[in-house]
Amino acid sequence: MDLELLLDVMGCKTRRDILDLLRDEPRFVSQISRELEIGQKAIIEHLRSMEEAGLLSSNFQKIERGRPRKYYDISHDVEFQIFISQGTIRVKAPGHEFQELQMLEERARMGEDVSPELENLIKNYDEAKKHAELLLKQVDARKRALKVRSLNLPVMFEDESSDEKP
């Protein structure tokens, strides 16, 4: 799922209202239009965008009289996180780590040369792994320090220099 497109969709209150309605049950355009008091043409455009983003699915269902109606439903659970801090804005979705790899795999199946992009992706994964390993060491050091403190023993971190005064 394209996170930029997802954020664009979720940035619109009307689209969030539509999702809120569809949490309960699938609905067709005129139901949504009536409940939200918004014109059907506008609703159709919102639904189209949300379906393109992968948030919604649709299917036709026969009714007793008249032509079949197109019902919209939430296609699957979507979860993402937004991190905002000084100098950083990050959006993360579970499974996002492999989304780019899956897109490259699909392009490779179609015969496209994705070697440079794969090399760059591997480099990014390697950097992320190094960062995660460093963070894990820091977390483990903090846990050891807390354990030592709980035993009322002096605390020494691995990276502290040994030129302390007695």
HELIX and SHEET records of a PDB file:
HELIX    1   1 LEU A    3  MET A   10  1                                   8    
HELIX    2   2 LYS A   13  LEU A   22  1                                  10    
HELIX    3   3 VAL A   29  LEU A   36  1                                   8    
HELIX    4   4 GLN A   40  GLU A   52  1                                  13    
HELIX    5   5 HIS A   96  PHE A   98  5                                   3    
HELIX    6   6 GLN A   99  ARG A  109  1                                  11    
HELIX    7   7 SER A  115  SER A  150  1                                  36    
SHEET    1   A 3 ARG A  27  PHE A  28  0                                        
SHEET    2   A 3 ARG A  69  ILE A  74 -1                                        
SHEET    3   A 3 LEU A  56  GLN A  61 -1                                        
SHEET    1   B 2 GLN A  81  SER A  85  0                                        
SHEET    2   B 2 THR A  88  LYS A  92 -1                                        
END                                                                             
